[in-house]
Amino acid sequence: EAREISRKHIAVFAFPFATHAAPVLSLVRKLSESAPDVSFSFFNTAQSNGSLFSKDDDFERVKPRSVDTGLPEGYTFGGNPQEPVNYFLKATPANFKRAMADTGLPFDGIITDAFFWFAKEIAEEIRVPWVPYFTAGPRPLLVHVDMDDIRARIGINGPEDQTLDFLPGFSAIRAEDLPDGIISGSLDSPFAKMLHKMGQMLPHASAVAINSFEEIDPIVVQALKSRFSNFLNIGPFILRSPPIYDSDIHDCIGWLNQHPKSSVVYIGFGSVITPPPHELEALAEALEACEFPFLWSFRGNAEEMLPKEFRERTKDIGMIVPWTPQLKVLGHPSVGVFVTHCGWNSVSESIIGGVPMICRPFFAEQKLNQRTVEAVWGFGVDVEGGKFTKDGTIQALKMILSSEKGKLMREKIGVFRELALKAVGPDGTSTANFNFLVDFITRC
Ligand code: U2F
């Protein structure tokens, strides 16, 4: 590896759960295209790397390297997604440090998932810059940075309906919209503690990158710019580099081609969540009653989990598959509404497709995303009562697909779509910020 030593060499730390490692790898691949004199070591679990890198990849400049999962010998997954996360967090930062040492190479900088606040300390030890990348939106970022202030003003388990009007742009956001662990829920979980530390450390980073664009939320972006040295909105990054998993083996696009404009319901809940059985049943009943055509990306066994014979009865209007090329699906003209859990990648892709949303958030910052979509941006709704019921879902579907209000939402999200495209265009803000980042890592 002698030749690599003459180049700059950057360590990248990925968070190997949910849709976190893929956006970080997309960023690093794009950086490496623009900065050919820089090589990267991509530290991640072997399993996550296995799903991200294919045999045909050129590993020369972005090299996958394994870190320990922290799982005990003989561990078998018991069904709680938080469990492997907690083991992993316990193994940090020692696992990353060990893997760095194992390369036998010096490092000139560290780029990490923003979660990994401890990278600031590692970077200080070896005297290199640290650039964290936040893979969700600007609002949760501000909430984590201002967590102590929020706790002081609202109080632990304070009134749920209190608004956060003391934060710029947050007058429509209520305490109940905050992620778990800020003022309620598991305040002392390893995850909540990590996010708290993250909020304290990010202002000390050399630059903070985010998978978003400035024009989506100017007031909040301004507030964040005042807290960080270099706040770099470089997204929606998926517009710069195509999704890592985007094959269409079930021919969703062929199926969508058979339907009229803005008529199809697309349903998907990201990479972690399957709604509970009674909600799946309610959603299925609503789809059947409305008779809108639907495409459903279903995690789990649809035969077992959906009402008996539902698939048979709806086979002329519905397509259920285990995975879709979601960005392409949401960009298809026949999709009229996205029923989503409001993961940040899904929200971004819906904006890029110009598709209004019906939101059923589950965990992390999804509730905050939902509230923002509905009450700040105005291009989506929640389901009545916050959970899928047959009647509440029918109401939301009809509103978006066949009312004047729904049409207005489509127009509104179309405006954001244009802003997103412009941001990554030749004169766009995200392009300028990305170029700054390329320059920064080339010089570090
Ligand atoms: C966590 O997000 P999730 O993985 O649960 O959900 P998303 O952020 O929405 O990302 C899902 C991605 O998977 C893709 C889809 C998104 O890019 O296009 N996908 C697909 O291509 N085909 C499918 O059939 C289904 C999904 C977390 F839960 C969120 O709260 C965070 O906002 C997010 C980012 O940090 O990570």
Boltz pocket constraint, residues with backbone or C-beta under 6 A from the ligand:
constraints:
  - pocket:
      binder: B
      contacts: [[A, 17], [A, 18], [A, 19], [A, 20], [A, 135], [A, 136], [A, 245], [A, 268], [A, 269], [A, 270], [A, 271], [A, 272], [A, 273], [A, 297], [A, 322], [A, 323], [A, 324], [A, 325], [A, 326], [A, 327], [A, 342], [A, 343], [A, 344], [A, 345], [A, 346], [A, 347], [A, 349], [A, 363], [A, 364], [A, 365], [A, 366]]
      max_distance: 6.0
